[in-house]
Amino acid sequence: MQMSKRLETYLEEISRYLGTGQEKQEILTEIKSHILEKAGQEYAEVTEESIEHVVEAYGSPRQVAEKYLEDSQIIAPALKGHLLRYTTILFAFHLGLIALSSILKTSMAVLPFLYIPEIDSFQTLFTIPMAFFFDLGLVGFILYFVTQSRKDIRLPWPKLTLDWQKIRERKRSKPKLFLLFLMLLGYGFLIWLYWRSGTLFFKTIDFQNPRSLLTPDASTWYSLGLLGLLGIGIAAYTIKFFSLSEWVDLLRSACQLAILGIVINRPIPNPFLDFTYLDLQIVANAVIAVVAVFISVDFLKSLVILGTKALKEKSSTPYEGFKKER
């Protein structure tokens, strides 16, 4: 028979509070069977009206789910969708405060972060990932207590979020052979320029008499760092001709962050030659900070997408088995 619309909605609400996988389907099948059997016994026949009466007396969806879960869930499945949404909002605010602290060169005491120390542009590179995991833990801690409260608390549902279902099903744009050719051409030119001049950072644009902005040691160290960052990006783009996995972007960002970390932790003393127009150290710090922020955000985005896709793939579509009966 065609399943009652009221019963279908009721089972859908219950599924939001259950776990994932085969166990959830077995629980929903059992609940469905109980309701249909009770409707037949108490009202002589199974109709939309009799099912409606049984469902009303059966209990709230969360209470029914908790009877089967026996407190096994740390965070209720219905609240797990809020975890990334609230973390994203909190992290965006946290990131803004970190940037403000770095720019103003001051520490701040702000709830719920309590204390944001004064950090320079280099330290920002390592602070951003830790800030994300702090925010994730804070939101998870709050949702844990909401779950344990046993009250049917309905939290606001932010709409500013990614559609994870579309992300899972989307076809990532394929790399273009022409773009790869241009990348390789430009990279080859940079290698030739470094081999010829010993630097990639010039004070004047004069191929006949190139003048570097940096000392010889600094030119070698930072030029190789730049070539390493660009080379990893080109290698990752090449791999995408064979695999469009999000893992490629994650590993690319991780390797680029590792190179930045090595360069930052082995600074060359007094790397700049005299330049009367402005303080190049400030400019360099600002450029490195911006690059570090962009790579860090890209790394965290790939990490979140992979984690969410893995979580989604563990759970089957709610009452997929029921809809086949319809």
Sequence and secondary structure as in RCSB ss.txt:
>XXXX:A:sequence
MQMSKRLETYLEEISRYLGTGQEKQEILTEIKSHILEKAGQEYAEVTEESIEHVVEAYGSPRQVAEKYLEDSQII
APALKGHLLRYTTILFAFHLGLIALSSILKTSMAVLPFLYIPEIDSFQTLFTIPMAFFFDLGLVGFILYFVTQSR
KDIRLPWPKLTLDWQKIRERKRSKPKLFLLFLMLLGYGFLIWLYWRSGTLFFKTIDFQNPRSLLTPDASTWYSLG
LLGLLGIGIAAYTIKFFSLSEWVDLLRSACQLAILGIVINRPIPNPFLDFTYLDLQIVANAVIAVVAVFISVDFL
KSLVILGTKALKEKSSTPYEGFKKER
>XXXX:A:secstr
    HHHHHHHHHHHTTS SSHHHHHHHHHHHHHHHHHHHHHHSS  HHHHHHHHHHH  HHHHHHHHHTT  SS
 HHHHHHHHHHHHHHHHHHHHHHHHHHHHT  B  TTT  B    HHHHHHHHHHHHHHHHHHHHHHHHHHHHT 
S       S S  HHHHHH       HHHHHHHHHHHHHHHHHHHHHS S EEE  SSS EESB HHHHHHHHHH
HHHHHHHHHHHHHHTTT   HHHHHHHHHHHHHHHHHHHHS  SS B   SSS HHHHHHHHHHHHHHHHHHHHH
HHHHHHHHHHHHHHS  TTHHHHHH 
